[in-house]
Amino acid sequence: MSKVQEVAPELGIAPTCAALGLARATYYRGLRPKPKPLPRSSPRALAPEEKTCVLALLHEPRFADLAPAEVYAGLLDEKRYLCSERTMYRILAENAEVRERRNQLRHPAYTVPELLATRPNELWSWDITKLLGPVKWTYYYLYTILDVFSRFAVGWMVAYRESARLAERLIEETCRRQGILPGELTIHADRGSSMTSKPVALLLTDLGVTKTHSRPHVSNDNPYSEAQFKTLKYRPDFPERFGSIEHARAHCRDFFGWYNHEHHHAGLGYLTPYEMHMGLAHEVIAQRTAVLAQAYARHPERFPHGLPKPAQPPKEVWINKPKEMTTSASLGRILGSVREDGEHRCPRTNDLHPARDRATPLTRESELVEVVL
């Protein structure tokens, strides 16, 4: 800046600034006197002693339960003025003494359920949906229990009403038919009245089953049951209304037979839930691999990317998979323990009993539990 002032009388301000690479606006701005710093507080602000006096007045018994507006008006009636109503609020806020006088509802911070399934009968998801009845405002209620790993519907029931006792009966019968031992199963559900009821909670405790719940108003926490209900209601043969409860049960009986044994699920590598639940995935994948190998041997030119491979089923299924997965060793510590055969236990399952050999696969007619009332 001083160099410009020395040379500018001879060469001019513009050429000097251009030669030095200095903007003329910067040069002229430097010539202006710097403004005085503004005071950090307003001259209208109360002194610390005055604030202490106002706070002490607000603490007096006659003013302790009154709003600042009432205090302000009362002081004026006494021919006294200390500060404005807004200043009283500022002084109270500085001392953390301003709050809602009524008890307000505060929603707790719900933990995100993070559940893992690596084998059948380790993690179940259950829910209830409405089916339209023959006339307006009449419904039937479909209870469904779904195995998260295999997507196999292990139990279902159609009833006239939603009831915790009915849910208790369905869960108990399904656990018995699937041979569930204490400490090896987790059941996940939303926060419906039947799901959070005391009878269901006591039953699960007696069976040694761990229960978890979704966060309120978060459908993503129970995605598998929601997706299964969508598959049911988006089928071409799903009626607009059911004429009777027998009609609803007959339709659901056909649907679950198709869903478990014929539906090639995209999330399972296009295997059926029955094949995944009964441990038949390796046989089906081996057969598909042989078929594709034969097709490739006959016409390799039709496969530019080489030998085709069938889609593989998942080895683990998550509800709310953590964003940052740890290493396999630390993951084993998070889950609690790892079985000797390499299978991870569910993170919410109590490690109370040793793992047992899986039961012999049930027959096609008896593996699905249907409770009829």
C-alpha positions as CSV (number, residue, x, y, z in Angstrom):
1,M,0.0,0.0,0.0
2,S,2.8,2.4,0.8
3,K,4.6,1.6,-2.4
4,V,1.6,2.7,-4.4
5,Q,1.5,5.9,-2.5
6,E,5.1,6.6,-3.4
7,V,5.0,5.8,-7.1
8,A,1.4,6.9,-7.9
9,P,2.1,10.7,-8.2
10,E,4.5,10.0,-11.1
11,L,2.9,7.0,-12.9
12,G,-0.7,7.1,-11.7
13,I,-2.7,4.9,-9.5
14,A,-4.2,2.6,-12.1
15,P,-0.8,1.7,-13.8
16,T,0.9,1.3,-10.4
17,C,-1.8,-1.1,-9.1
18,A,-1.7,-3.0,-12.4
19,A,2.1,-3.4,-12.2
20,L,1.9,-4.6,-8.6
21,G,-1.0,-6.9,-9.2
22,L,-3.2,-5.0,-6.7
23,A,-6.8,-4.3,-7.2
24,R,-7.7,-0.6,-7.1
25,A,-10.6,-1.3,-4.9
26,T,-8.3,-2.8,-2.3
27,Y,-6.0,0.3,-2.5
28,Y,-8.9,2.7,-2.0
29,R,-10.4,0.6,0.7
30,G,-7.1,0.8,2.6
31,L,-7.2,4.6,2.5
32,R,-10.5,4.7,4.4
33,P,-10.3,5.1,8.1
34,K,-11.1,2.0,10.0
35,P,-14.5,2.2,11.9
36,K,-14.5,2.1,15.6
37,P,-15.4,-1.3,17.0
38,L,-19.0,-1.5,18.2
39,P,-19.6,-2.1,21.9
40,R,-20.2,-5.7,22.7
41,S,-23.3,-4.9,24.7
42,S,-26.1,-2.5,24.1
43,P,-26.0,0.7,26.2
44,R,-29.6,0.0,27.0
45,A,-28.7,-3.3,28.7
46,L,-29.0,-3.6,32.5
47,A,-25.9,-3.6,34.6
48,P,-25.0,-6.8,36.4
49,E,-26.2,-5.4,39.7
50,E,-29.6,-4.5,38.2
51,K,-30.0,-8.1,36.7
52,T,-29.3,-9.5,40.1
53,C,-32.0,-7.3,41.6
54,V,-34.5,-8.4,39.0
55,L,-33.7,-12.0,39.5
56,A,-34.1,-11.7,43.2
57,L,-37.4,-10.0,42.8
58,L,-38.7,-12.9,40.5
59,H,-37.6,-15.3,43.2
60,E,-39.8,-13.7,45.8
61,P,-42.7,-16.0,47.0
62,R,-45.3,-13.7,45.6
63,F,-43.8,-13.7,42.1
64,A,-42.3,-17.2,42.0
65,D,-45.4,-18.8,40.4
66,L,-46.3,-15.9,38.1
67,A,-45.5,-15.3,34.5
68,P,-43.2,-12.3,33.7
69,A,-46.2,-10.5,32.2
70,E,-48.0,-10.7,35.6
71,V,-44.9,-9.6,37.4
72,Y,-44.5,-6.6,35.1
73,A,-48.1,-5.5,35.5
74,G,-48.0,-6.0,39.2
75,L,-44.9,-3.8,39.6
76,L,-46.5,-1.1,37.5
77,D,-49.5,-1.1,39.8
78,E,-47.0,-0.6,42.7
79,K,-45.5,2.3,40.8
80,R,-42.3,0.5,40.2
81,Y,-40.4,-0.2,36.9
82,L,-37.3,-2.3,36.8
83,C,-37.2,-3.6,33.2
84,S,-39.4,-4.7,30.4
85,E,-41.2,-8.0,30.3
86,R,-38.9,-9.3,27.5
87,T,-35.9,-8.4,29.7
88,M,-37.3,-10.5,32.5
89,Y,-37.5,-13.4,30.1
90,R,-33.9,-12.9,29.0
91,I,-32.7,-12.8,32.7
92,L,-34.6,-16.0,33.4
93,A,-33.2,-17.7,30.3
94,E,-29.7,-16.8,31.2
95,N,-30.2,-18.6,34.5
96,A,-31.9,-21.6,33.0
97,E,-35.2,-20.8,34.7
98,V,-37.5,-20.7,31.7
99,R,-39.4,-23.9,30.9
100,E,-42.9,-25.2,30.1
101,R,-44.9,-25.2,33.3
102,R,-47.0,-28.2,32.2
103,N,-45.5,-31.7,31.9
104,Q,-44.9,-32.3,28.2
105,L,-44.8,-35.7,26.5
106,R,-41.3,-36.5,25.6
107,H,-40.7,-39.4,23.2
108,P,-37.8,-41.7,24.3
109,A,-35.0,-42.4,21.9
110,Y,-35.8,-45.9,20.6
111,T,-32.9,-48.2,19.7
112,V,-32.8,-49.3,16.1
113,P,-33.3,-53.1,16.1
114,E,-30.3,-54.8,14.4
115,L,-31.1,-58.5,14.0
116,L,-29.2,-61.2,12.1
117,A,-30.3,-64.6,10.9
118,T,-27.9,-67.2,9.4
119,R,-30.1,-70.3,9.6
120,P,-33.8,-71.2,9.7
121,N,-35.7,-70.9,13.0
122,E,-33.3,-68.4,14.4
123,L,-35.3,-65.2,13.7
124,W,-39.0,-65.0,13.1
125,S,-41.1,-62.0,12.2
126,W,-44.9,-61.8,12.8
127,D,-47.6,-59.3,12.1
128,I,-51.4,-59.0,11.6
129,T,-53.2,-57.6,8.6
130,K,-56.9,-56.9,7.9
131,L,-58.9,-58.6,5.2
132,L,-62.1,-56.9,4.0
133,G,-65.3,-58.7,4.9
134,P,-68.5,-59.1,2.9
135,V,-69.9,-55.6,3.9
136,K,-68.4,-52.3,4.8
137,W,-66.6,-52.0,8.1
138,T,-66.3,-55.7,8.6
139,Y,-62.8,-57.3,8.6
140,Y,-61.1,-60.6,9.2
141,Y,-57.6,-60.6,10.7
142,L,-54.8,-62.7,9.3
143,Y,-52.0,-63.5,11.7
144,T,-48.7,-64.6,10.0
145,I,-45.4,-65.8,11.4
146,L,-42.5,-65.7,8.9
147,D,-39.0,-67.1,9.2
148,V,-36.8,-64.2,8.2
149,F,-33.9,-66.3,6.9
150,S,-35.9,-68.7,4.7
151,R,-39.1,-66.5,4.2
152,F,-41.0,-69.6,5.1
153,A,-44.4,-69.0,6.6
154,V,-44.2,-71.3,9.6
155,G,-47.7,-70.4,11.0
156,W,-50.8,-68.4,10.1
157,M,-54.4,-68.0,11.3
158,V,-57.5,-66.1,10.2
159,A,-59.7,-64.9,13.0
160,Y,-62.7,-62.6,13.6
161,R,-60.7,-60.2,15.8
162,E,-57.3,-59.1,16.9
163,S,-56.5,-60.7,20.2
164,A,-53.5,-61.3,22.4
165,R,-54.9,-64.7,23.4
166,L,-55.2,-65.8,19.8
167,A,-51.7,-64.6,19.0
168,E,-50.5,-66.5,22.1
169,R,-52.1,-69.7,20.9
170,L,-50.6,-69.3,17.4
171,I,-47.1,-68.7,18.6
172,E,-47.2,-71.5,21.1
173,E,-48.4,-74.0,18.5
174,T,-45.9,-72.9,15.9
175,C,-43.0,-73.1,18.3
176,R,-44.1,-76.6,19.3
177,R,-44.5,-77.8,15.7
178,Q,-41.1,-76.4,14.7
179,G,-39.4,-77.9,17.7
180,I,-38.0,-74.7,19.1
181,L,-35.8,-75.0,22.2
182,P,-35.3,-72.3,24.8
183,G,-32.7,-69.8,23.9
184,E,-32.4,-70.3,20.2
185,L,-35.2,-68.1,18.7
186,T,-35.9,-64.4,18.5
187,I,-39.3,-63.2,17.4
188,H,-39.6,-59.6,16.0
189,A,-42.8,-57.6,15.6
190,D,-44.1,-54.1,15.5
191,R,-45.7,-52.3,18.5
192,G,-49.3,-53.4,17.9
193,S,-51.5,-54.0,21.0
194,S,-51.3,-57.8,20.5
195,M,-47.5,-57.7,19.9
196,T,-46.8,-55.8,23.1
197,S,-49.4,-57.5,25.3
198,K,-48.6,-59.1,28.6
199,P,-49.9,-62.6,27.7
200,V,-47.7,-62.8,24.6
201,A,-44.7,-61.5,26.6
202,L,-45.2,-64.1,29.4
203,L,-45.6,-66.9,26.8
204,L,-42.3,-66.0,25.1
205,T,-40.6,-65.9,28.5
206,D,-41.9,-69.3,29.3
207,L,-40.7,-70.7,25.9
208,G,-37.3,-69.1,26.3
209,V,-37.9,-66.9,23.2
210,T,-36.4,-63.4,22.9
211,K,-38.7,-60.7,21.7
212,T,-37.9,-57.5,19.9
213,H,-40.0,-54.6,18.6
214,S,-39.9,-52.1,15.8
215,R,-39.6,-48.4,16.5
216,P,-43.0,-46.6,16.5
217,H,-44.2,-45.6,13.0
218,V,-41.2,-47.1,11.3
219,S,-42.4,-49.8,8.9
220,N,-38.8,-50.5,7.7
221,D,-38.1,-52.2,11.0
222,N,-40.4,-55.1,10.0
223,P,-39.8,-55.3,6.3
224,Y,-40.2,-59.1,5.7
225,S,-43.8,-59.3,7.1
226,E,-44.8,-56.2,5.2
227,A,-43.4,-57.5,2.0
228,Q,-45.2,-60.9,2.5
229,F,-48.5,-59.1,3.0
230,K,-47.9,-57.1,-0.2
231,T,-47.3,-60.4,-2.1
232,L,-50.6,-61.7,-0.7
233,K,-52.7,-58.7,-1.6
234,Y,-51.1,-58.1,-5.1
235,R,-51.8,-61.6,-6.4
236,P,-54.2,-61.6,-9.3
237,D,-56.6,-63.9,-7.5
238,F,-56.9,-61.8,-4.3
239,P,-60.5,-60.8,-4.0
240,E,-61.8,-57.3,-3.3
241,R,-63.8,-58.7,-0.4
242,F,-64.2,-62.1,1.3
243,G,-67.7,-63.5,1.6
244,S,-67.1,-65.3,4.8
245,I,-64.3,-66.3,7.2
246,E,-64.3,-69.8,5.5
247,H,-63.6,-68.1,2.2
248,A,-60.7,-66.1,3.7
249,R,-59.2,-69.3,5.2
250,A,-59.5,-71.2,2.0
251,H,-57.9,-68.5,0.0
252,C,-55.0,-68.1,2.5
253,R,-54.6,-71.9,2.6
254,D,-54.0,-71.9,-1.2
255,F,-51.8,-68.8,-1.0
256,F,-49.5,-70.1,1.6
257,G,-49.2,-73.4,-0.2
258,W,-48.1,-71.6,-3.3
259,Y,-45.9,-69.1,-1.4
260,N,-44.0,-71.8,0.5
261,H,-43.6,-74.4,-2.1
262,E,-43.9,-72.8,-5.6
263,H,-42.9,-69.1,-5.3
264,H,-39.3,-68.6,-6.5
265,H,-38.3,-65.8,-4.2
266,A,-35.9,-63.2,-5.7
267,G,-34.3,-62.5,-2.3
268,L,-33.4,-66.2,-2.0
269,G,-31.7,-66.6,-5.3
270,Y,-35.0,-67.7,-6.9
271,L,-35.3,-70.7,-4.5
272,T,-38.6,-71.4,-2.8
273,P,-39.0,-70.7,0.9
274,Y,-39.5,-74.5,1.5
275,E,-36.2,-75.3,-0.1
276,M,-34.4,-72.8,2.0
277,H,-36.1,-73.8,5.2
278,M,-35.5,-77.5,4.8
279,G,-31.9,-77.1,3.8
280,L,-32.4,-78.2,0.2
281,A,-30.6,-75.1,-1.3
282,H,-27.3,-76.9,-2.1
283,E,-29.1,-79.6,-4.0
284,V,-31.1,-77.2,-6.1
285,I,-28.1,-75.0,-6.8
286,A,-26.1,-78.0,-7.9
287,Q,-28.8,-79.1,-10.3
288,R,-29.1,-75.7,-11.8
289,T,-25.3,-75.5,-12.2
290,A,-25.3,-78.7,-14.1
291,V,-28.1,-77.6,-16.4
292,L,-26.2,-74.3,-17.2
293,A,-23.0,-76.2,-17.8
294,Q,-24.7,-78.4,-20.3
295,A,-26.2,-75.4,-22.1
296,Y,-22.8,-73.7,-22.1
297,A,-21.1,-76.9,-23.6
298,R,-23.6,-77.0,-26.4
299,H,-23.4,-73.3,-27.4
300,P,-20.5,-71.5,-25.7
301,E,-20.8,-68.6,-28.2
302,R,-24.2,-67.7,-26.7
303,F,-22.5,-66.9,-23.4
304,P,-20.1,-64.0,-24.0
305,H,-19.3,-63.7,-20.3
306,G,-18.2,-67.3,-19.9
307,L,-19.8,-70.2,-18.0
308,P,-23.1,-68.9,-16.4
309,K,-23.7,-69.5,-12.7
310,P,-27.1,-69.7,-11.0
311,A,-28.1,-67.0,-8.5
312,Q,-26.9,-67.8,-5.0
313,P,-29.1,-67.5,-1.8
314,P,-27.9,-65.2,1.0
315,K,-25.8,-66.6,3.8
316,E,-27.1,-64.0,6.2
317,V,-30.2,-61.9,6.5
318,W,-30.4,-58.7,8.4
319,I,-33.1,-56.4,9.8
320,N,-31.4,-53.0,9.8
321,K,-27.9,-54.1,8.9
322,P,-25.3,-51.7,10.5
323,K,-23.8,-49.2,8.1
324,E,-20.2,-50.0,9.1
325,M,-19.6,-53.7,9.5
326,T,-16.7,-54.8,11.7
327,T,-14.3,-57.6,10.9
328,S,-15.5,-61.2,11.2
329,A,-13.7,-61.6,14.5
330,S,-15.2,-58.6,16.1
331,L,-18.6,-59.5,14.6
332,G,-18.4,-62.8,16.4
333,R,-17.8,-60.9,19.7
334,I,-20.8,-58.6,19.0
335,L,-23.1,-61.6,18.4
336,G,-22.0,-63.1,21.7
337,S,-20.5,-66.4,20.4
338,V,-20.0,-68.5,17.4
339,R,-21.2,-72.1,17.1
340,E,-18.6,-74.8,16.5
341,D,-20.0,-75.5,13.1
342,G,-19.5,-71.9,12.1
343,E,-23.0,-70.6,12.4
344,H,-23.6,-67.3,14.2
345,R,-26.3,-67.1,16.9
346,C,-28.8,-64.3,16.6
347,P,-27.6,-61.2,18.5
348,R,-30.8,-61.1,20.6
349,T,-30.8,-64.8,21.4
350,N,-30.0,-65.9,25.0
351,D,-27.1,-68.3,25.1
352,L,-28.8,-70.5,27.7
353,H,-28.8,-74.0,26.1
354,P,-26.3,-75.7,23.8
355,A,-27.1,-75.9,20.1
356,R,-28.9,-79.1,19.1
357,D,-29.0,-80.9,15.8
358,R,-31.8,-79.7,13.6
359,A,-34.9,-81.9,13.6
360,T,-35.8,-84.1,10.7
361,P,-37.5,-82.1,7.9
362,L,-41.3,-82.1,8.3
363,T,-43.6,-83.5,5.6
364,R,-45.2,-81.2,3.1
365,E,-48.6,-81.6,4.7
366,S,-47.5,-80.8,8.3
367,E,-44.7,-78.2,8.3
368,L,-47.1,-75.2,8.1
369,V,-49.1,-74.5,11.2
370,E,-52.7,-73.3,10.6
371,V,-54.8,-72.6,13.7
372,V,-58.5,-72.6,13.0
373,L,-60.9,-71.3,15.6
